[in-house]
Each structure stands twice: as structure tokens, then as C-alpha cells.
Amino acid sequence: NWTGNRVTCRDWFQLSLKEGLTVYRDQEFSSDMNSRGVKRIGDVARLRMSQFPQDSGPMAHAIRPDSYIKMDNFYTVTVYEKGA
């Protein structure tokens, strides 16, 4: 699933749209191939383990922040998982 490679972002703030779509498509494909309920439980467990702590820590940021200091912290669970 390389959806993200087929989308060109206007600016860095659209990164979560591109990557979120890829993660969403992967989640949907995986749930169609297996058990939708089991896949959803796994997705939620991953969010609770990775995303929630990130949102309450120093790496917290909105999906589309108003400003940024460095782009390095954009490649986080927030962009990939929360965008989905």
C-alpha cells in the first residue's frame, strides 16, 4: 500500500492527509482480509500504547499545527496513526 507516494503535498502541513490516508487504507485492507473486530482492537491498543503518551508528552502537536520549529518531529505517530 503505497498511497502516500502517489500524493503530492502542497506543503508540509498536508503530510498527515497523505500518510493518514495510507494508514487508513492499510487498516481497511487488513480488516477485510481478517477479522474487523480483532483488527480494530489492535489499532486501538496501538493508539493507547503510542499515540496517547505522545499527546501528553513533549512531542505533542496538532495534526496540522499553526507553526513549527523543525520538521523532524512531524514523522510521529500523530501524523501516521491519528491522521487515519
Backbone as ProteinMPNN parsed JSONL, in Angstrom:
{"seq_chain_A": "NWTGNRVTCRDWFQLSLKEGLTVYRDQEFSSDMNSRGVKRIGDVARLRMSQFPQDSGPMAHAIRPDSYIKMDNFYTVTVYEKGA", "coords_chain_A": {"N_chain_A": [[0.845, -1.178, 0.0], [1.086, 1.825, -1.135], [-0.028, 4.381, -1.114], [0.578, 6.931, -0.129], [2.849, 7.658, -1.566], [1.83, 8.402, -3.958], [0.643, 10.804, -3.781], [0.97, 14.263, -3.833], [2.076, 16.682, -1.672], [0.975, 19.973, -0.938], [2.151, 21.546, 0.971], [4.134, 21.066, 3.965], [2.272, 20.755, 5.945], [0.256, 19.204, 5.021], [1.019, 16.646, 5.287], [-0.077, 14.791, 7.12], [-2.529, 14.24, 5.949], [-1.828, 12.831, 3.663], [-0.245, 10.64, 4.676], [-1.985, 9.696, 6.615], [-4.118, 8.776, 5.057], [-2.902, 6.595, 3.803], [-2.378, 4.9, 6.007], [-5.009, 4.493, 6.865], [-6.097, 3.145, 4.614], [-4.559, 0.817, 4.727], [-5.416, -0.199, 7.189], [-8.115, -0.711, 6.602], [-7.884, -2.609, 4.502], [-6.524, -4.685, 5.839], [-8.426, -5.329, 7.78], [-10.47, -6.257, 6.183], [-9.321, -8.553, 5.164], [-8.958, -10.099, 7.379], [-10.261, -10.479, 10.669], [-12.467, -7.901, 11.32], [-13.167, -6.819, 13.824], [-11.103, -7.774, 15.533], [-8.904, -6.563, 14.31], [-9.518, -3.865, 14.736], [-9.4, -3.724, 17.519], [-6.658, -4.178, 17.871], [-5.643, -1.895, 16.566], [-6.617, 0.158, 18.22], [-5.336, -0.535, 20.596], [-2.686, -0.022, 19.833], [-2.841, 2.741, 19.459], [-3.381, 3.554, 22.085], [-1.056, 2.724, 23.334], [1.004, 4.092, 21.99], [0.193, 6.592, 20.747], [-1.387, 8.058, 22.651], [0.409, 8.471, 24.907], [2.279, 10.076, 23.548], [0.771, 12.321, 22.893], [0.512, 13.46, 25.382], [3.023, 14.236, 26.04], [6.298, 15.809, 25.484], [6.531, 15.75, 22.712], [4.097, 16.3, 21.66], [1.757, 17.463, 19.283], [-0.471, 19.209, 17.122], [-2.421, 17.721, 14.453], [-2.352, 19.331, 12.225], [-0.371, 21.733, 12.756], [-0.124, 25.215, 13.747], [2.33, 26.423, 13.546], [5.878, 25.624, 13.372], [9.044, 24.457, 14.641], [11.074, 22.685, 13.869], [11.044, 20.265, 11.25], [11.532, 17.677, 11.89], [10.114, 16.473, 14.001], [7.704, 15.832, 12.88], [7.36, 13.347, 11.797], [5.822, 11.331, 13.285], [3.751, 9.3, 15.475], [1.44, 10.731, 15.654], [1.07, 11.97, 13.142], [0.911, 9.73, 11.407], [-0.843, 7.681, 12.551], [-2.93, 9.029, 13.965], [-3.904, 10.635, 12.015], [-5.285, 8.859, 10.479]], "CA_chain_A": [[0.0, 0.0, 0.0], [1.946, 2.995, -1.266], [-0.879, 5.521, -1.438], [1.27, 8.17, 0.204], [3.81, 8.002, -2.613], [1.106, 8.863, -5.14], [0.028, 12.088, -3.455], [1.931, 15.346, -3.648], [1.608, 17.664, -0.685], [1.185, 21.38, -1.243], [3.114, 21.973, 1.976], [4.379, 20.047, 4.988], [1.12, 20.599, 6.821], [-0.641, 18.202, 4.442], [1.631, 15.338, 5.462], [-0.982, 13.859, 7.807], [-3.554, 13.812, 4.995], [-1.209, 11.833, 2.799], [0.127, 9.448, 5.439], [-3.198, 9.186, 7.268], [-4.853, 8.01, 4.058], [-2.199, 5.321, 3.622], [-2.638, 4.071, 7.19], [-6.43, 4.128, 6.815], [-6.279, 2.102, 3.591], [-3.969, -0.411, 5.255], [-6.322, -0.704, 8.231], [-9.305, -1.269, 5.948], [-7.495, -3.825, 3.795], [-6.228, -5.721, 6.831], [-9.671, -5.76, 8.438], [-11.218, -7.049, 5.201], [-8.649, -9.838, 4.993], [-9.009, -10.816, 8.656], [-11.419, -10.107, 11.477], [-12.558, -6.452, 11.501], [-13.158, -6.521, 15.262], [-9.761, -8.023, 16.07], [-8.039, -5.517, 13.762], [-9.838, -2.607, 15.422], [-8.85, -3.827, 18.881], [-5.216, -3.977, 17.737], [-5.404, -0.482, 16.235], [-6.864, 0.954, 19.427], [-4.25, -0.843, 21.537], [-1.51, 0.707, 19.365], [-3.053, 4.158, 19.778], [-3.248, 3.744, 23.537], [0.334, 2.487, 23.718], [1.933, 5.038, 21.357], [-0.344, 7.924, 20.478], [-1.818, 8.765, 23.856], [1.569, 9.027, 25.632], [2.888, 11.145, 22.758], [-0.079, 13.508, 23.034], [0.666, 14.079, 26.701], [4.446, 14.469, 26.27], [6.922, 16.955, 24.818], [6.414, 15.633, 21.258], [2.7, 16.532, 21.295], [1.465, 18.518, 18.318], [-1.714, 19.01, 16.381], [-2.22, 17.105, 13.149], [-1.925, 20.449, 11.371], [-0.017, 22.823, 13.678], [-0.061, 26.578, 13.21], [3.727, 26.73, 13.254], [6.8, 24.572, 13.775], [10.442, 24.853, 14.784], [11.788, 21.757, 12.992], [10.15, 19.271, 10.65], [11.903, 16.35, 12.379], [9.114, 15.875, 14.876], [6.454, 15.56, 12.174], [7.279, 11.916, 11.483], [5.439, 10.749, 14.564], [2.504, 8.556, 15.49], [0.358, 11.688, 15.419], [0.875, 12.146, 11.693], [0.566, 8.489, 10.744], [-1.986, 6.966, 13.104], [-4.033, 9.919, 14.313], [-4.451, 11.111, 10.762], [-6.169, 7.833, 9.917]], "C_chain_A": [[0.889, 1.238, 0.0], [1.146, 4.228, -1.661], [-0.15, 6.836, -1.217], [2.261, 8.605, -0.852], [3.13, 8.559, -3.851], [0.451, 10.22, -4.942], [1.129, 13.116, -3.241], [1.33, 16.375, -2.7], [1.906, 19.074, -1.172], [2.238, 21.957, -0.287], [3.23, 20.881, 3.034], [3.163, 19.798, 5.864], [0.098, 19.619, 6.271], [-0.094, 16.789, 4.597], [0.686, 14.343, 6.128], [-2.126, 13.41, 6.904], [-3.03, 12.666, 4.145], [-0.927, 10.538, 3.559], [-1.076, 8.847, 6.158], [-4.033, 8.355, 6.317], [-4.216, 6.641, 3.844], [-2.463, 4.385, 4.794], [-4.094, 3.602, 7.196], [-6.667, 3.013, 5.805], [-5.699, 0.77, 4.059], [-4.859, -1.032, 6.326], [-7.552, -1.352, 7.606], [-8.991, -2.571, 5.216], [-7.267, -4.966, 4.778], [-7.498, -6.221, 7.513], [-10.553, -6.549, 7.479], [-10.625, -8.442, 5.035], [-8.747, -10.712, 6.245], [-10.296, -10.433, 9.383], [-11.413, -8.597, 11.725], [-12.477, -6.077, 12.98], [-11.779, -6.696, 15.88], [-8.791, -6.952, 15.574], [-8.268, -4.198, 14.478], [-9.284, -2.607, 16.843], [-7.338, -3.597, 18.85], [-4.862, -2.529, 17.438], [-5.575, 0.408, 17.461], [-5.771, 0.709, 20.462], [-2.978, -0.092, 21.144], [-1.642, 2.2, 19.66], [-2.845, 4.428, 21.262], [-1.799, 3.616, 23.989], [1.265, 3.589, 23.184], [1.403, 6.458, 21.261], [-0.697, 8.684, 21.747], [-0.635, 9.293, 24.664], [2.239, 10.173, 24.865], [2.086, 12.44, 22.895], [0.08, 14.193, 24.385], [2.128, 14.376, 27.024], [4.983, 15.656, 25.488], [6.833, 16.908, 23.288], [4.988, 15.898, 20.771], [2.593, 17.673, 20.286], [0.161, 18.188, 17.621], [-1.411, 18.328, 15.051], [-1.762, 18.157, 12.148], [-1.613, 21.642, 12.272], [0.03, 24.168, 12.971], [1.362, 26.957, 12.814], [4.597, 25.559, 13.699], [8.198, 25.154, 13.9], [11.299, 24.004, 13.849], [10.79, 20.749, 12.44], [10.422, 17.87, 11.179], [10.805, 15.7, 13.203], [7.772, 15.658, 14.191], [6.293, 14.088, 11.84], [7.017, 11.148, 12.767], [4.153, 9.948, 14.409], [1.319, 9.479, 15.234], [0.057, 11.817, 13.938], [0.355, 10.87, 11.049], [-0.728, 7.865, 11.253], [-3.178, 7.87, 13.382], [-4.688, 10.484, 13.066], [-5.438, 10.125, 10.134], [-7.487, 7.835, 10.648]], "O_chain_A": [[1.386, 1.644, 1.051], [1.611, 5.034, -2.468], [-0.252, 7.751, -2.033], [2.495, 9.802, -1.021], [3.797, 9.136, -4.711], [-0.222, 10.726, -5.84], [2.108, 12.852, -2.542], [0.221, 16.866, -2.908], [2.962, 19.334, -1.747], [3.096, 22.746, -0.685], [2.502, 19.889, 2.994], [3.043, 18.73, 6.464], [-0.834, 19.238, 6.98], [-0.686, 15.836, 4.09], [0.649, 13.175, 5.742], [-2.644, 12.306, 7.076], [-3.712, 11.662, 3.939], [-1.333, 9.461, 3.123], [-1.175, 7.627, 6.294], [-4.601, 7.339, 6.717], [-4.921, 5.64, 3.717], [-2.743, 3.203, 4.593], [-4.373, 2.442, 7.499], [-7.362, 2.042, 6.105], [-6.284, -0.285, 3.814], [-5.035, -2.25, 6.364], [-7.979, -2.423, 8.037], [-9.756, -3.532, 5.305], [-7.756, -6.077, 4.576], [-7.624, -7.414, 7.79], [-11.307, -7.42, 7.912], [-11.354, -9.403, 4.791], [-8.629, -11.934, 6.16], [-11.299, -10.102, 8.751], [-10.451, -8.07, 12.284], [-11.793, -5.12, 13.342], [-11.337, -5.856, 16.665], [-7.945, -6.484, 16.336], [-7.312, -3.488, 14.793], [-8.758, -1.596, 17.309], [-6.799, -2.899, 19.709], [-3.899, -1.993, 17.986], [-4.767, 1.305, 17.703], [-5.328, 1.644, 21.129], [-2.267, 0.417, 22.01], [-0.675, 2.847, 20.062], [-2.21, 5.412, 21.642], [-1.363, 4.307, 24.91], [2.215, 3.972, 23.866], [2.081, 7.412, 21.645], [-0.329, 9.85, 21.888], [-0.657, 10.453, 25.076], [2.712, 11.133, 25.474], [2.66, 13.524, 23.0], [-0.193, 15.387, 24.51], [2.446, 14.729, 28.159], [4.217, 16.418, 24.898], [7.041, 17.93, 22.633], [4.705, 15.734, 19.584], [3.249, 18.706, 20.42], [-0.249, 17.03, 17.545], [-0.274, 18.355, 14.58], [-0.887, 17.899, 11.321], [-2.487, 22.471, 12.528], [0.203, 24.244, 11.755], [1.573, 27.715, 11.868], [4.112, 24.619, 14.327], [8.499, 26.207, 13.338], [12.146, 24.528, 13.125], [9.803, 20.421, 13.099], [9.626, 16.961, 10.945], [10.594, 14.491, 13.105], [6.791, 15.33, 14.859], [5.171, 13.632, 11.619], [7.873, 10.418, 13.266], [3.548, 9.926, 13.338], [0.311, 9.06, 14.664], [-1.105, 11.775, 13.534], [-0.555, 10.926, 10.222], [-1.616, 7.553, 10.46], [-4.314, 7.514, 13.068], [-5.884, 10.777, 13.061], [-6.311, 10.511, 9.357], [-8.372, 7.042, 10.327]]}, "name": "protein", "num_of_chains": 1, "seq": "NWTGNRVTCRDWFQLSLKEGLTVYRDQEFSSDMNSRGVKRIGDVARLRMSQFPQDSGPMAHAIRPDSYIKMDNFYTVTVYEKGA"}
